[in-house]
Amino acid sequence: MSSTATKSKNFKQMFLYRDSSWIEQQKKFNLEKIPFLNECLVEVQKIFDRELTISEKTEILQFGWKKVQEMHRSKSQFPKANIKTLLELHGISGEMVDNAEKVLNENSSRFRDDIFAVTSTGVQLNIKYLKDIEEKGNYYTTSEAQNQKLQTVTNIAKELNTAIDLKIIHKWQIQDIIKTTNKLLGYGITPLNNEGFNPNYETIRKL
């Protein structure tokens, strides 16, 4: 994530890591709301005699049952009429009206237009929101000092991995090495999908 820390003129941020777990967690949290929002649209559509536009569907999710009432009353000669009575006069059952109101009242508060978008096929995650969480889940260095530490630790990791390959260092010494570098090094799967030393990017980020 970006920082507002003071930087020198020549400072250039370096990529540290992508927090895939956090990004997927955010997506999952909001994806789980979509079936409830789509149910709102399905049930509300049943009490209209025409196909609702995307704009209308969006406003219904934003403003809830109040918007549905406003839409029906605006086309009626009885602007203060009870909606259920008004729709029954047009052949729409009271049960359908009650169900649409219930579903909307229970679920429309889940909708946020900065997270979701209504499309011709239903509700989906907003493209801008997806881009935003991708960026928020990406961490970068915030100072020249971090850059220097990252570059140094990266170089040390490469040298240590070579030393292990040449049997200069043995695997039973790994934990001691990690401790002596203040845990700025980690050991696991490298970006090249090999086992070895890596910079501990999370620790470096917190420096």
N, CA, C and O of each residue as an XYZ file, in Angstrom:
828
protein
N       0.838     -1.182      0.000
C       0.000      0.000      0.000
C       0.879      1.240      0.000
O       1.955      1.257      0.599
N       0.411      2.265     -0.673
C       1.189      3.482     -0.772
C       1.244      4.207      0.555
O       0.358      4.054      1.396
N       2.306      5.011      0.741
C       2.460      5.788      1.960
C       2.670      7.238      1.614
O       3.149      7.570      0.529
N       2.299      8.121      2.564
C       2.492      9.550      2.352
C       3.787     10.023      2.986
O       4.008     11.222      3.154
N       4.637      9.077      3.336
C       5.907      9.424      3.969
C       6.734     10.304      3.047
O       6.655     10.193      1.824
N       7.542     11.193      3.661
C       8.387     12.093      2.889
C       9.434     11.300      2.125
O      10.086     10.422      2.691
N       9.599     11.602      0.843
C      10.543     10.868      0.008
C      11.481     11.856     -0.676
O      11.114     13.001     -0.940
N      12.670     11.404     -0.953
C      13.620     12.251     -1.664
C      13.213     12.350     -3.129
O      12.414     11.550     -3.615
N      13.771     13.336     -3.828
C      13.421     13.548     -5.227
C      13.690     12.328     -6.080
O      12.925     12.034     -6.999
N      14.763     11.614     -5.792
C      15.170     10.481     -6.615
C      14.589      9.145     -6.142
O      14.851      8.096     -6.730
N      13.802      9.207     -5.078
C      13.248      7.959     -4.540
C      12.237      7.344     -5.509
O      11.357      8.028     -6.031
N      12.386      6.042     -5.733
C      11.430      5.306     -6.554
C      10.946      4.099     -5.771
O      11.738      3.296     -5.279
N       9.639      3.991     -5.666
C       9.071      2.859     -4.933
C       9.447      1.543     -5.607
O       9.493      1.438     -6.833
N       9.714      0.543     -4.767
C       9.980     -0.809     -5.258
C       8.869     -1.727     -4.763
O       8.421     -1.632     -3.620
N       8.442     -2.607     -5.641
C       7.378     -3.545     -5.268
C       7.889     -4.520     -4.212
O       8.980     -5.075     -4.341
N       7.088     -4.723     -3.166
C       7.444     -5.690     -2.128
C       6.688     -7.007     -2.343
O       7.295     -8.040     -2.623
N       5.367     -6.957     -2.209
C       4.610     -8.199     -2.393
C       3.123     -7.901     -2.563
O       2.649     -6.806     -2.261
N       2.412     -8.896     -3.049
C       0.964     -8.821     -3.226
C       0.320     -9.692     -2.152
O       0.621    -10.881     -2.049
N      -0.560     -9.101     -1.359
C      -1.238     -9.853     -0.301
C      -2.470    -10.540     -0.895
O      -3.599    -10.077     -0.734
N      -2.223    -11.651     -1.581
C      -3.289    -12.367     -2.286
C      -4.395    -12.818     -1.345
O      -5.573    -12.781     -1.701
N      -4.021    -13.237     -0.156
C      -4.998    -13.727      0.816
C      -5.988    -12.629      1.188
O      -7.195    -12.867      1.239
N      -5.473    -11.420      1.449
C      -6.345    -10.301      1.818
C      -7.255     -9.926      0.650
O      -8.446     -9.682      0.842
N      -6.692     -9.879     -0.564
C      -7.479     -9.513     -1.739
C      -8.629    -10.501     -1.951
O      -9.768    -10.095     -2.182
N      -8.325    -11.787     -1.872
C      -9.360    -12.807     -2.077
C     -10.400    -12.771     -0.965
O     -11.581    -13.027     -1.204
N      -9.967    -12.458      0.233
C     -10.890    -12.351      1.371
C     -11.893    -11.225      1.150
O     -13.084    -11.381      1.419
N     -11.393    -10.070      0.651
C     -12.273     -8.940      0.365
C     -13.273     -9.285     -0.734
O     -14.458     -8.971     -0.620
N     -12.797     -9.929     -1.793
C     -13.684    -10.322     -2.888
C     -14.757    -11.292     -2.386
O     -15.942    -11.126     -2.676
N     -14.333    -12.289     -1.644
C     -15.256    -13.316     -1.150
C     -16.338    -12.693     -0.268
O     -17.514    -13.042     -0.376
N     -15.931    -11.768      0.604
C     -16.866    -11.115      1.525
C     -17.998    -10.442      0.751
O     -19.160    -10.526      1.148
N     -17.661     -9.780     -0.346
C     -18.685     -9.068     -1.112
C     -19.377     -9.939     -2.153
O     -20.544     -9.710     -2.471
N     -18.681    -10.925     -2.682
C     -19.332    -11.859     -3.612
C     -20.485    -12.596     -2.938
O     -21.483    -12.928     -3.579
N     -20.339    -12.848     -1.646
C     -21.378    -13.563     -0.900
C     -22.659    -12.740     -0.768
O     -23.717    -13.291     -0.465
N     -22.576    -11.442     -0.990
C     -23.766    -10.578     -0.901
C     -24.570    -10.565     -2.190
O     -25.758    -10.243     -2.185
N     -23.919    -10.917     -3.299
C     -24.555    -10.772     -4.611
C     -25.845    -11.587     -4.772
O     -26.814    -11.050     -5.309
N     -25.911    -12.854     -4.337
C     -27.182    -13.590     -4.490
C     -28.357    -12.906     -3.798
O     -29.482    -12.955     -4.297
N     -28.106    -12.265     -2.648
C     -29.170    -11.572     -1.931
C     -29.641    -10.343     -2.707
O     -30.835    -10.044     -2.749
N     -28.690     -9.634     -3.320
C     -29.036     -8.442     -4.102
C     -29.780     -8.828     -5.376
O     -30.725     -8.150     -5.780
N     -29.354     -9.909     -6.000
C     -30.057    -10.382     -7.197
C     -31.476    -10.840     -6.862
O     -32.400    -10.648     -7.653
N     -31.642    -11.439     -5.699
C     -32.979    -11.860     -5.272
C     -33.892    -10.640     -5.129
O     -35.072    -10.696     -5.475
N     -33.344     -9.551     -4.622
C     -34.113     -8.305     -4.514
C     -34.643     -7.890     -5.880
O     -35.820     -7.564     -6.029
N     -33.766     -7.907     -6.867
C     -34.156     -7.468     -8.209
C     -35.185     -8.398     -8.839
O     -36.104     -7.946     -9.523
N     -35.028     -9.686     -8.608
C     -35.975    -10.665     -9.171
C     -37.367    -10.449     -8.590
O     -38.354    -10.420     -9.324
N     -37.441    -10.298     -7.268
C     -38.744    -10.158     -6.618
C     -39.400     -8.823     -6.912
O     -40.618     -8.751     -7.077
N     -38.600     -7.761     -6.980
C     -39.163     -6.442     -7.289
C     -39.647     -6.394     -8.734
O     -40.676     -5.783     -9.020
N     -38.916     -7.031     -9.648
C     -39.322     -7.038    -11.059
C     -40.724     -7.628    -11.226
O     -41.458     -7.235    -12.133
N     -41.093     -8.556    -10.368
C     -42.397     -9.225    -10.464
C     -43.568     -8.270    -10.238
O     -44.689     -8.552    -10.661
N     -43.316     -7.152     -9.581
C     -44.431     -6.243     -9.299
C     -44.412     -5.015    -10.232
O     -45.031     -3.990     -9.949
N     -43.689     -5.154    -11.342
C     -43.728     -4.145    -12.403
C     -44.210     -4.806    -13.692
O     -43.932     -5.979    -13.938
N     -44.919     -4.057    -14.496
C     -45.446     -4.624    -15.747
C     -44.532     -4.355    -16.941
O     -44.931     -4.539    -18.091
N     -43.313     -3.921    -16.662
C     -42.323     -3.680    -17.710
C     -40.946     -4.015    -17.152
O     -40.758     -4.130    -15.941
N     -39.990     -4.168    -18.063
C     -38.623     -4.470    -17.638
C     -37.981     -3.209    -17.044
O     -37.954     -2.158    -17.685
N     -37.480     -3.322    -15.845
C     -36.810     -2.192    -15.201
C     -35.471     -1.922    -15.882
O     -34.796     -2.851    -16.325
N     -35.094     -0.662    -15.962
C     -33.802     -0.313    -16.547
C     -32.698     -0.555    -15.506
O     -32.967     -0.714    -14.316
N     -31.471     -0.577    -15.984
C     -30.329     -0.755    -15.075
C     -30.276      0.388    -14.071
O     -29.981      0.178    -12.895
N     -30.558      1.582    -14.536
C     -30.559      2.750    -13.652
C     -31.624      2.617    -12.565
O     -31.374      2.927    -11.400
N     -32.793      2.161    -12.948
C     -33.886      1.983    -11.975
C     -33.540      0.892    -10.967
O     -33.782      1.046     -9.770
N     -32.983     -0.191    -11.447
C     -32.601     -1.279    -10.548
C     -31.553     -0.809     -9.544
O     -31.601     -1.158     -8.365
N     -30.614     -0.017    -10.030
C     -29.565      0.515     -9.154
C     -30.172      1.393     -8.070
O     -29.805      1.281     -6.900
N     -31.104      2.270     -8.452
C     -31.739      3.169     -7.482
C     -32.590      2.399     -6.487
O     -32.683      2.786     -5.321
N     -33.211      1.319     -6.930
C     -34.026      0.500     -6.020
C     -33.139     -0.142     -4.957
O     -33.512     -0.195     -3.785
N     -31.968     -0.629     -5.362
C     -31.043     -1.207     -4.388
C     -30.461     -0.129     -3.476
O     -30.185     -0.389     -2.305
N     -30.275      1.068     -4.003
C     -29.726      2.168     -3.208
C     -30.718      2.685     -2.173
O     -30.364      2.919     -1.018
N     -31.977      2.859     -2.608
C     -32.963      3.528     -1.752
C     -34.053      2.615     -1.205
O     -34.900      3.043     -0.422
N     -34.022      1.347     -1.629
C     -34.926      0.370     -1.050
C     -36.394      0.526     -1.422
O     -36.734      1.053     -2.481
N     -37.251      0.056     -0.526
C     -38.697      0.004     -0.796
C     -39.294      1.382     -1.049
O     -40.281      1.520     -1.772
N     -38.687      2.395     -0.449
C     -39.155      3.769     -0.655
C     -39.126      4.126     -2.135
O     -40.037      4.793     -2.626
N     -38.093      3.692     -2.850
C     -37.973      3.971     -4.282
C     -39.057      3.238     -5.071
O     -39.616      3.798     -6.014
N     -39.357      2.007     -4.703
C     -40.403      1.238     -5.386
C     -41.747      1.948     -5.232
O     -42.496      2.091     -6.198
N     -42.042      2.387     -4.027
C     -43.294      3.112     -3.788
C     -43.364      4.385     -4.631
O     -44.389      4.696     -5.236
N     -42.263      5.099     -4.652
C     -42.196      6.359     -5.414
C     -42.452      6.116     -6.899
O     -43.155      6.892     -7.546
N     -41.886      5.048     -7.433
C     -42.042      4.741     -8.856
C     -43.481      4.405     -9.197
O     -43.998      4.854    -10.220
N     -44.133      3.620     -8.350
C     -45.525      3.244     -8.634
C     -46.475      4.424     -8.432
O     -47.385      4.636     -9.233
N     -46.264      5.181     -7.373
C     -47.164      6.300     -7.081
C     -47.061      7.407     -8.122
O     -48.046      8.088     -8.408
N     -45.861      7.589     -8.692
C     -45.667      8.673     -9.665
C     -46.484      8.459    -10.931
O     -46.766      9.417    -11.650
N     -46.868      7.219    -11.215
C     -47.645      6.916    -12.417
C     -49.118      6.654    -12.101
O     -49.884      6.212    -12.958
N     -49.493      6.933    -10.863
C     -50.864      6.669    -10.436
C     -51.633      7.975    -10.240
O     -51.045      9.035    -10.025
N     -52.958      7.875    -10.319
C     -53.800      9.028    -10.027
C     -53.977      9.206     -8.526
O     -54.595     10.162     -8.057
N     -53.412      8.248     -7.785
C     -53.563      8.290     -6.329
C     -52.171      8.273     -5.689
O     -51.721      7.231     -5.215
N     -51.498      9.411     -5.675
C     -50.106      9.474     -5.213
C     -49.888      9.106     -3.748
O     -48.759      8.843     -3.334
N     -50.962      9.088     -2.967
C     -50.824      8.737     -1.548
C     -51.438      7.375     -1.239
O     -51.577      6.998     -0.075
N     -51.800      6.649     -2.279
C     -52.471      5.360     -2.084
C     -51.534      4.320     -1.481
O     -50.318      4.386     -1.660
N     -52.107      3.376     -0.776
C     -51.363      2.239     -0.252
C     -50.851      1.424     -1.445
O     -51.626      1.062     -2.331
N     -49.566      1.143     -1.464
C     -48.966      0.473     -2.626
C     -49.572     -0.903     -2.867
O     -49.829     -1.295     -4.005
N     -49.790     -1.614     -1.798
C     -50.348     -2.962     -1.946
C     -51.721     -2.901     -2.608
O     -52.015     -3.681     -3.514
N     -52.555     -1.977     -2.156
C     -53.897     -1.804     -2.726
C     -53.802     -1.359     -4.176
O     -54.527     -1.847     -5.043
N     -52.887     -0.416     -4.423
C     -52.706      0.121     -5.771
C     -52.321     -0.973     -6.760
O     -52.859     -1.031     -7.866
N     -51.396     -1.838     -6.366
C     -50.933     -2.893     -7.261
C     -51.962     -4.005     -7.421
O     -52.052     -4.629     -8.479
N     -52.735     -4.249     -6.373
C     -53.793     -5.259     -6.486
C     -54.835     -4.836     -7.519
O     -55.425     -5.673     -8.203
N     -55.054     -3.511     -7.622
C     -55.980     -2.994     -8.637
C     -55.477     -3.277    -10.056
O     -56.252     -3.314    -11.012
N     -54.144     -3.477    -10.165
C     -53.541     -3.775    -11.471
C     -53.253     -5.265    -11.626
O     -52.482     -5.670    -12.497
N     -53.871     -6.064    -10.786
C     -53.771     -7.511    -10.929
C     -52.533     -8.153    -10.321
O     -52.250     -9.320    -10.589
N     -51.800     -7.419     -9.515
C     -50.613     -7.977     -8.855
C     -50.996     -8.388     -7.445
O     -51.516     -7.581     -6.674
N     -50.741     -9.627     -7.116
C     -51.189    -10.147     -5.822
C     -50.497     -9.471     -4.646
O     -49.338     -9.066     -4.723
N     -51.249     -9.365     -3.558
C     -50.705     -8.779     -2.340
C     -49.534     -9.580     -1.801
O     -48.625     -9.025     -1.185
N     -49.558    -10.895     -2.036
C     -48.472    -11.757     -1.562
C     -47.156    -11.416     -2.272
O     -46.090    -11.402     -1.656
N     -47.249    -11.144     -3.571
C     -46.046    -10.776     -4.327
C     -45.488     -9.447     -3.843
O     -44.274     -9.267     -3.749
N     -46.391     -8.517     -3.536
C     -45.972     -7.204     -3.041
C     -45.294     -7.361     -1.685
O     -44.227     -6.795     -1.448
N     -45.916     -8.133     -0.797
C     -45.346     -8.348      0.548
C     -43.968     -8.988      0.459
O     -43.047     -8.616      1.187
N     -43.838     -9.959     -0.448
C     -42.563    -10.670     -0.577
C     -41.472     -9.744     -1.121
O     -40.338     -9.765     -0.642
N     -41.819     -8.935     -2.118
C     -40.844     -7.995     -2.683
C     -40.391     -6.999     -1.621
O     -39.202     -6.696     -1.514
N     -41.338     -6.491     -0.838
C     -40.994     -5.537      0.223
C     -40.101     -6.191      1.274
O     -39.117     -5.598      1.717
N     -40.447     -7.411      1.667
C     -39.683     -8.126      2.697
C     -38.240     -8.371      2.249
O     -37.294     -8.076      2.979
N     -38.087     -8.915      1.038
C     -36.754     -9.232      0.518
C     -35.913     -7.960      0.383
O     -34.730     -7.948      0.724
N     -36.532     -6.906     -0.113
C     -35.810     -5.641     -0.311
C     -35.401     -5.028      1.027
O     -34.269     -4.570      1.186
N     -36.327     -5.021      1.987
C     -36.011     -4.448      3.306
C     -34.913     -5.226      4.022
O     -34.125     -4.650      4.772
N     -34.867     -6.525      3.790
C     -33.877     -7.365      4.476
C     -32.486     -7.279      3.838
O     -31.475     -7.466      4.515
N     -32.442     -6.996      2.535
C     -31.164     -7.154      1.832
C     -30.609     -5.935      1.091
O     -29.421     -5.908      0.770
N     -31.429     -4.939      0.815
C     -30.929     -3.825     -0.013
C     -29.811     -3.040      0.670
O     -29.010     -2.396     -0.006
N     -29.747     -3.085      2.012
C     -28.688     -2.351      2.732
C     -27.301     -2.925      2.448
O     -26.294     -2.285      2.752
N     -27.238     -4.125      1.868
C     -25.950     -4.723      1.505
C     -25.315     -4.024      0.298
O     -24.119     -4.161      0.044
N     -26.140     -3.275     -0.437
C     -25.671     -2.673     -1.688
C     -24.910     -1.385     -1.452
O     -25.340     -0.517     -0.692
N     -23.754     -1.275     -2.127
C     -22.983     -0.027     -2.173
C     -22.526      0.161     -3.612
O     -21.931     -0.739     -4.205
N     -22.808      1.343     -4.173
C     -22.490      1.524     -5.589
C     -21.000      1.690     -5.858
O     -20.584      1.694     -7.017
N     -20.184      1.828     -4.806
C     -18.732      1.851     -5.018
C     -18.137      0.448     -4.978
O     -16.947      0.265     -5.235
N     -18.974     -0.548     -4.653
C     -18.525     -1.944     -4.611
C     -19.224     -2.783     -5.684
O     -18.607     -3.644     -6.312
N     -20.507     -2.522     -5.883
C     -21.300     -3.321     -6.817
C     -21.767     -2.499     -8.020
O     -21.860     -1.273     -7.963
N     -22.057     -3.210     -9.105
C     -22.638     -2.590    -10.296
C     -23.764     -3.480    -10.798
O     -23.644     -4.705    -10.814
N     -24.854     -2.851    -11.207
C     -25.966     -3.605    -11.785
C     -25.758     -3.662    -13.293
O     -25.529     -2.641    -13.941
N     -25.841     -4.863    -13.835
C     -25.675     -5.059    -15.284
C     -26.922     -5.735    -15.837
O     -27.856     -6.031    -15.091
N     -26.938     -5.977    -17.131
C     -28.090     -6.629    -17.764
C     -28.276     -8.056    -17.273
O     -29.362     -8.620    -17.398
N     -27.219     -8.645    -16.712
C     -27.322    -10.028    -16.227
C     -27.382    -10.113    -14.696
O     -27.389    -11.208    -14.134
N     -27.424     -8.971    -14.033
C     -27.508     -8.993    -12.577
C     -26.422     -8.159    -11.926
O     -25.719     -7.388    -12.580
N     -26.306     -8.335    -10.618
C     -25.320     -7.572     -9.849
C     -23.954     -8.240     -9.933
O     -23.847     -9.465     -9.870
N     -22.924     -7.437    -10.074
C     -21.562     -7.958    -10.053
C     -20.668     -6.964     -9.326
O     -21.089     -5.849     -9.018
N     -19.435     -7.373     -9.054
C     -18.506     -6.473     -8.400
C     -18.103     -5.368     -9.366
O     -17.840     -5.621    -10.542
N     -18.058     -4.147     -8.859
C     -17.682     -2.974     -9.627
C     -16.228     -3.103    -10.102
O     -15.348     -3.452     -9.315
N     -15.979     -2.826    -11.373
C     -14.623     -2.944    -11.939
C     -13.644     -2.036    -11.202
O     -12.514     -2.438    -10.924
N     -14.070     -0.818    -10.885
C     -13.195      0.114    -10.175
C     -12.856     -0.435     -8.782
O     -11.723     -0.318     -8.315
N     -13.852     -1.033     -8.134
C     -13.623     -1.626     -6.808
C     -12.576     -2.737     -6.893
O     -11.697     -2.834     -6.036
N     -12.674     -3.570     -7.923
C     -11.715     -4.662     -8.091
C     -10.302     -4.117     -8.299
O      -9.334     -4.657     -7.763
N     -10.195     -3.043     -9.081
C      -8.887     -2.424     -9.295
C      -8.352     -1.824     -8.003
O      -7.160     -1.915     -7.709
N      -9.247     -1.208     -7.236
C      -8.846     -0.572     -5.977
C      -8.305     -1.581     -4.972
O      -7.277     -1.341     -4.340
N      -9.005     -2.724     -4.819
C      -8.512     -3.683     -3.821
C      -7.241     -4.371     -4.293
O      -6.414     -4.785     -3.480
N      -7.084     -4.494     -5.612
C      -5.822     -5.038     -6.124
C      -4.677     -4.110     -5.734
O      -3.617     -4.558     -5.298
N      -4.911     -2.795     -5.901
C      -3.865     -1.825     -5.567
C      -3.625     -1.779     -4.053
O      -2.480     -1.692     -3.608
N      -4.695     -1.838     -3.270
C      -4.548     -1.801     -1.808
C      -3.833     -3.044     -1.288
O      -3.213     -3.015     -0.225
N      -3.924     -4.127     -2.040
C      -3.269     -5.362     -1.629
C      -1.839     -5.482     -2.088
O      -1.158     -6.458     -1.773
N      -1.376     -4.487     -2.839
C       0.017     -4.456     -3.294
C       0.829     -3.532     -2.394
O       0.452     -2.383     -2.166
N       1.928     -4.036     -1.896
C       2.768     -3.242     -0.997
C       4.060     -2.823     -1.685
O       4.671     -3.591     -2.428
N       4.458     -1.579     -1.414
C       5.661     -1.008     -2.005
C       6.531     -0.387     -0.913
O       6.050     -0.078      0.177
N       7.801     -0.212     -1.214
C       8.670      0.480     -0.270
C       8.227      1.935     -0.164
O       7.621      2.488     -1.082
N       8.543      2.539      0.975
C       8.112      3.922      1.214
C       9.283      4.857      1.506
O       9.072      6.034      1.800
N      10.512      4.350      1.431
C      11.673      5.213      1.691
C      12.913      4.632      1.014
O      12.946      3.462      0.633
N      13.923      5.479      0.877
C      15.185      5.031      0.296
C      15.842      3.995      1.195
O      16.478      3.059      0.712
N      15.685      4.165      2.513
C      16.260      3.203      3.461
C      15.659      1.810      3.261
O      16.369      0.805      3.320
N      14.350      1.761      3.024
C      13.703      0.465      2.749
C      14.242     -0.129      1.461
O      14.494     -1.332      1.385
N      14.420      0.707      0.451
C      14.977      0.226     -0.820
C      16.342     -0.424     -0.604
O      16.618     -1.504     -1.126
N      17.181      0.243      0.165
C      18.530     -0.266      0.416
C      18.487     -1.594      1.161
O      19.226     -2.524      0.841
N      17.611     -1.667      2.158
C      17.483     -2.926      2.916
C      16.965     -4.048      2.023
O      17.453     -5.177      2.077
N      15.970     -3.722      1.203
C      15.405     -4.732      0.303
C      16.462     -5.250     -0.661
O      16.590     -6.458     -0.856
N      17.212     -4.346     -1.259
C      18.254     -4.755     -2.217
C      19.341     -5.576     -1.527
O      19.811     -6.579     -2.064
N      19.734     -5.138     -0.328
C      20.775     -5.862      0.409
C      20.314     -7.253      0.796
O      21.035     -8.232      0.608
N      19.104     -7.333      1.339
C      18.574     -8.640      1.774
C      18.369     -9.559      0.575
O      18.600    -10.764      0.670
N      17.935     -8.997     -0.555
C      17.762     -9.796     -1.779
C      19.099    -10.393     -2.220
O      19.181    -11.563     -2.594
N      20.146     -9.560     -2.168
C      21.484    -10.040     -2.546
C      21.994    -11.107     -1.577
O      22.591    -12.101     -1.989
N      21.749    -10.883     -0.281
C      22.174    -11.870      0.728
C      21.461    -13.196      0.487
O      22.072    -14.261      0.569
N      20.151    -13.124      0.185
C      19.378    -14.348     -0.056
C      19.952    -15.136     -1.228
O      20.054    -16.362     -1.167
N      20.327    -14.428     -2.300
C      20.908    -15.102     -3.469
C      22.226    -15.792     -3.104
O      22.469    -16.932     -3.498
N      23.070    -15.086     -2.347
C      24.369    -15.652     -1.966
C      24.186    -16.858     -1.048
O      24.891    -17.858     -1.183
N      23.246    -16.763     -0.124
C      23.000    -17.878      0.802
C      22.459    -19.101      0.058
O      22.832    -20.232      0.369
N      21.595    -18.882     -0.906
C      21.057    -20.003     -1.686
C      22.161    -20.691     -2.485
O      22.166    -21.912     -2.638
N      23.096    -19.886     -2.991
C      24.253    -20.459     -3.691
C      25.109    -21.253     -2.709
O      25.606    -22.331     -3.034
N      25.276    -20.705     -1.496
C      26.078    -21.386     -0.472
C      25.456    -22.720     -0.072
O      26.170    -23.686      0.197
N      24.123    -22.772     -0.032
C      23.440    -24.040      0.289
C      23.659    -25.045     -0.842
O      23.939    -26.218     -0.595
N      23.527    -24.570     -2.089
C      23.728    -25.450     -3.247
C      25.140    -26.044     -3.255
O      25.345    -27.192     -3.649
N      26.113    -25.228     -2.807
C      27.515    -25.671     -2.785
C      27.878    -26.396     -1.485
O      29.024    -26.790     -1.267
N      26.858    -26.557     -0.627
C      27.035    -27.240      0.665
C      28.029    -26.515      1.584
O      28.670    -27.128      2.438
N      28.138    -25.196      1.388
C      28.928    -24.377      2.313
C      28.105    -24.144      3.578
O      28.639    -24.085      4.686
N      26.787    -24.012      3.385
C      25.852    -23.878      4.500
C      24.936    -25.088      4.477
O      24.521    -25.551      3.415
N      24.630    -25.589      5.657
C      23.742    -26.755      5.779
C      22.360    -26.313      6.249
O      22.212    -25.287      6.913
N      21.373    -27.089      5.897
C      19.993    -26.704      6.190
C      19.725    -26.564      7.685
O      18.852    -25.792      8.083
N      20.463    -27.302      8.523
C      20.221    -27.192      9.966
C      20.677    -25.835     10.522
O      20.391    -25.495     11.670
N      21.391    -25.064      9.684
C      21.857    -23.736     10.106
C      20.889    -22.608      9.704
O      21.091    -21.447     10.061
N      19.861    -22.963      8.972
C      18.955    -21.954      8.400
C      18.310    -21.069      9.458
O      18.326    -19.845      9.329
N      17.742    -21.669     10.504
C      17.045    -20.874     11.522
C      17.985    -19.894     12.229
O      17.592    -18.774     12.556
N      19.218    -20.322     12.461
C      20.194    -19.419     13.095
C      20.495    -18.221     12.193
O      20.657    -17.099     12.672
N      20.569    -18.472     10.873
C      20.838    -17.388      9.921
C      19.682    -16.393      9.915
O      19.892    -15.180      9.895
N      18.463    -16.920      9.933
C      17.278    -16.052      9.939
C      17.284    -15.148     11.169
O      16.972    -13.961     11.078
N      17.643    -15.723     12.329
C      17.680    -14.941     13.576
C      18.725    -13.832     13.502
O      18.491    -12.721     13.979
N      19.875    -14.134     12.905
C      20.959    -13.134     12.859
C      20.654    -11.984     11.904
O      21.316    -10.948     11.962
N      19.665    -12.147     11.027
C      19.293    -11.054     10.113
C      18.035    -10.333     10.592
O      17.349     -9.676      9.810
N      17.738    -10.466     11.902
C      16.548     -9.805     12.480
C      15.267    -10.180     11.740
O      14.338     -9.382     11.619
N      15.247    -11.421     11.249
C      14.088    -11.966     10.538
C      13.754    -11.205      9.249
O      12.628    -11.268      8.755
N      14.750    -10.484      8.712
C      14.553     -9.849      7.408
C      14.657    -10.872      6.285
O      14.295    -10.597      5.141
N      15.158    -12.055      6.629
C      15.185    -13.179      5.696
C      14.157    -14.213      6.119
O      13.893    -14.406      7.305
N      13.588    -14.870      5.127
C      12.714    -16.000      5.398
C      13.198    -17.177      4.580
O      14.072    -17.031      3.725
N      12.634    -18.339      4.840
C      13.031    -19.525      4.070
C      11.767    -20.247      3.629
O      10.884    -20.540      4.434
N      11.701    -20.527      2.328
C      10.518    -21.203      1.799
C      10.613    -21.329      0.300
O      11.699    -21.530     -0.243
N       9.472    -21.211     -0.382
C       9.449    -21.319     -1.838
C       9.792    -19.955     -2.435
O       9.161    -18.953     -2.099
N      10.778    -19.915     -3.308
C      11.227    -18.674     -3.930
C      10.342    -18.335     -5.125
O       9.563    -19.175     -5.575
N      10.455    -17.091     -5.649
C       9.683    -16.736     -6.859
C       9.942    -17.652     -8.049
O       9.116    -17.755     -8.956
N      11.105    -18.320     -8.038
C      11.417    -19.258     -9.126
C      10.903    -20.661     -8.833
O      11.212    -21.625     -9.534
N      10.093    -20.740     -7.748
C       9.470    -22.010     -7.360
C      10.477    -23.032     -6.842
O      10.252    -24.240     -6.908
N      11.588    -22.522     -6.330
C      12.576    -23.381     -5.692
C      12.529    -23.162     -4.192
O      12.003    -22.154     -3.721
N      13.075    -24.098     -3.448
C      13.166    -23.908     -2.010
C      14.426    -23.110     -1.707
O      15.496    -23.401     -2.242
N      14.296    -22.103     -0.849
C      15.477    -21.313     -0.533
C      15.156    -20.089      0.285
O      14.023    -19.897      0.728
N      16.181    -19.248      0.484
C      16.011    -18.006      1.228
C      15.289    -16.969      0.374
O      15.473    -16.906     -0.842
N      14.464    -16.157      1.036
C      13.763    -15.038      0.405
C      13.828    -13.836      1.331
O      13.933    -14.010      2.545
N      13.770    -12.639      0.803
C      13.554    -11.494      1.684
C      12.209    -11.665      2.398
O      11.240    -12.119      1.789
N      12.145    -11.309      3.664
C      10.875    -11.332      4.388
C      10.193     -9.984      4.124
O      10.402     -9.014      4.853
N       9.383     -9.946      3.077
C       8.836     -8.684      2.595
C       7.937     -8.006      3.631
O       7.944     -6.780      3.741
N       7.170     -8.779      4.384
C       6.296     -8.171      5.395
C       7.098     -7.477      6.469
O       6.730     -6.388      6.909
N       8.194     -8.090      6.901
C       9.043     -7.465      7.912
C       9.699     -6.204      7.369
O       9.766     -5.189      8.062
N      10.182     -6.264      6.133
C      10.795     -5.097      5.503
C       9.798     -3.952      5.376
O      10.151     -2.789      5.573
N       8.550     -4.286      5.046
C       7.498     -3.247      4.903
C       7.309     -2.470      6.203
O       6.999     -1.279      6.173
N       7.491     -3.125      7.328
C       7.216     -2.485      8.636
C       8.400     -1.692      9.182
O       8.299     -1.085     10.248
N       9.530     -1.691      8.454
C      10.700     -0.962      8.929
C      10.477      0.551      8.857
O      11.364      1.324      9.220
